[in-house]
Amino acid sequence: MQWTLKKYKELSLDEFHDILQLRINVFVVEQNCPYPELDNKDQIAFHLYCKDDDKIIAYTRIFKPDDYYQEAAFGRVVVHQDFRNQKLGYRLIVQTMLKMKELFGNIPIKIGAQTYLKKFYESFGFQQKGAEYIEDGIPHIYMIKTTNE
């Protein structure tokens, strides 16, 4: 497995296609949640993905402070269905936070997480901030990690 971090303009057309395909297959098809996947944020994000045999199997996008929230942020966290029993989601968050520390230093990180993943993100030091809200028909919560250590 190989981890890669690229800015939008560094992605090849095939890489961006494969990223969108994975995101749509999971968030729109698997979760049965039609929503506007292309939100004009990809162009300002860093894209972290993991490939296995030339196939993108895990992905997240990363934002510097003030690009999404006041804090640094990440989102669109996704793991291919065939690889979820291998703790790849855990490794994806570890890699995401390592890359964020390299890019931005030891600063707060804010995410909008699906509520059912609260304990998962708490295991990385995130804490819920505020009440649950509904986004695209799915319960979410804001979570903050005050330092990226």
C-alpha positions as CSV (number, residue, x, y, z in Angstrom):
1,M,0.0,0.0,0.0
2,Q,1.2,3.5,-0.9
3,W,0.1,6.8,0.6
4,T,0.2,9.9,-1.5
5,L,-0.5,13.6,-0.8
6,K,-1.2,16.0,-3.7
7,K,-2.7,19.3,-4.3
8,Y,-5.6,19.4,-6.8
9,K,-3.6,20.6,-9.7
10,E,-1.1,17.8,-9.1
11,L,-3.7,15.1,-9.5
12,S,-3.9,13.3,-12.8
13,L,-7.4,13.0,-14.5
14,D,-7.4,9.3,-13.7
15,E,-6.6,9.9,-10.0
16,F,-9.3,12.5,-9.6
17,H,-11.8,10.2,-11.5
18,D,-10.9,7.3,-9.1
19,I,-11.2,9.6,-6.1
20,L,-14.7,10.8,-7.2
21,Q,-15.7,7.3,-8.0
22,L,-14.8,6.0,-4.5
23,R,-16.5,9.0,-2.8
24,I,-19.7,8.6,-4.9
25,N,-19.8,4.8,-4.5
26,V,-19.7,5.1,-0.7
27,F,-21.4,8.4,0.1
28,V,-24.1,8.5,-2.6
29,V,-24.7,4.9,-3.6
30,E,-23.8,2.8,-0.5
31,Q,-25.2,5.3,2.1
32,N,-28.1,6.0,-0.2
33,C,-27.6,9.8,0.2
34,P,-27.9,11.9,-2.9
35,Y,-26.1,15.1,-2.3
36,P,-23.9,17.6,-4.4
37,E,-20.5,15.8,-4.3
38,L,-18.8,18.5,-6.3
39,D,-18.8,21.4,-3.8
40,N,-15.9,23.6,-5.2
41,K,-13.7,22.6,-2.3
42,D,-11.6,20.0,-4.1
43,Q,-9.6,22.8,-5.9
44,I,-8.3,24.3,-2.6
45,A,-7.8,21.0,-0.7
46,F,-4.9,18.7,-0.3
47,H,-5.8,15.1,-1.3
48,L,-4.4,12.2,0.6
49,Y,-5.1,8.7,-0.7
50,C,-3.8,5.2,-0.4
51,K,-3.4,2.9,-3.4
52,D,-3.3,-0.9,-3.5
53,D,-2.4,-2.5,-6.8
54,D,-3.1,0.8,-8.7
55,K,-6.6,1.1,-7.0
56,I,-7.4,4.0,-4.7
57,I,-8.8,2.3,-1.5
58,A,-8.8,5.1,1.1
59,Y,-9.0,8.8,0.8
60,T,-9.5,12.1,2.6
61,R,-9.1,15.8,1.7
62,I,-7.3,18.2,3.9
63,F,-7.8,22.0,4.4
64,K,-5.5,24.6,5.8
65,P,-7.0,27.0,8.4
66,D,-9.7,29.3,7.1
67,D,-10.3,27.2,3.9
68,Y,-13.2,25.3,5.4
69,Y,-13.4,26.2,9.1
70,Q,-11.3,28.7,11.1
71,E,-9.3,25.7,12.2
72,A,-7.5,23.2,9.9
73,A,-9.9,20.5,8.7
74,F,-10.3,17.2,6.9
75,G,-13.2,15.5,5.4
76,R,-14.6,13.1,2.8
77,V,-13.0,10.3,4.8
78,V,-13.6,7.1,2.9
79,V,-12.4,3.6,2.7
80,H,-13.3,1.1,0.0
81,Q,-15.8,-1.4,1.2
82,D,-13.4,-4.4,0.4
83,F,-10.7,-3.0,2.8
84,R,-12.7,-2.0,5.8
85,N,-11.9,-5.1,7.9
86,Q,-8.2,-4.2,7.8
87,K,-8.2,-1.1,10.1
88,L,-7.5,1.0,7.1
89,G,-9.8,3.8,8.4
90,Y,-7.6,4.0,11.5
91,R,-4.4,4.2,9.4
92,L,-6.1,6.8,7.1
93,I,-6.7,9.1,10.1
94,V,-3.1,8.5,11.4
95,Q,-1.7,9.4,8.0
96,T,-4.1,12.4,7.7
97,M,-3.0,13.9,11.1
98,L,0.7,13.2,10.3
99,K,0.4,15.1,7.0
100,M,-1.5,17.9,8.6
101,K,1.2,18.3,11.2
102,E,3.8,18.4,8.4
103,L,1.8,21.0,6.5
104,F,0.5,23.2,9.2
105,G,2.3,22.4,12.5
106,N,0.7,21.7,15.8
107,I,-2.6,23.5,15.4
108,P,-6.3,22.7,16.2
109,I,-8.3,20.5,13.8
110,K,-12.1,20.6,13.3
111,I,-14.2,18.0,11.6
112,G,-17.9,17.5,10.8
113,A,-18.2,13.8,11.6
114,Q,-21.1,11.4,11.1
115,T,-22.4,10.9,14.7
116,Y,-22.0,7.1,14.6
117,L,-18.2,7.7,14.3
118,K,-18.0,9.7,17.5
119,K,-16.1,7.1,19.5
120,F,-13.7,6.4,16.6
121,Y,-12.7,10.1,16.4
122,E,-12.5,10.3,20.2
123,S,-9.8,7.6,20.1
124,F,-7.7,10.2,18.2
125,G,-8.3,13.0,20.8
126,F,-11.3,14.7,19.1
127,Q,-14.0,16.1,21.3
128,Q,-17.6,16.9,20.4
129,K,-18.4,20.6,20.2
130,G,-22.0,21.6,20.0
131,A,-25.2,19.8,19.3
132,E,-25.9,17.2,16.7
133,Y,-27.0,18.5,13.3
134,I,-28.4,16.9,10.1
135,E,-26.4,17.2,6.9
136,D,-27.8,15.6,3.8
137,G,-30.2,13.6,5.9
138,I,-27.4,12.1,8.1
139,P,-26.8,13.0,11.8
140,H,-23.4,14.8,12.2
141,I,-21.5,16.4,15.0
142,Y,-18.6,18.9,15.0
143,M,-15.5,17.7,16.7
144,I,-12.3,19.5,17.6
145,K,-8.8,18.3,18.4
146,T,-7.1,21.2,20.1
147,T,-3.6,20.2,19.2
148,N,-2.2,17.8,16.6
149,E,0.3,15.9,18.7
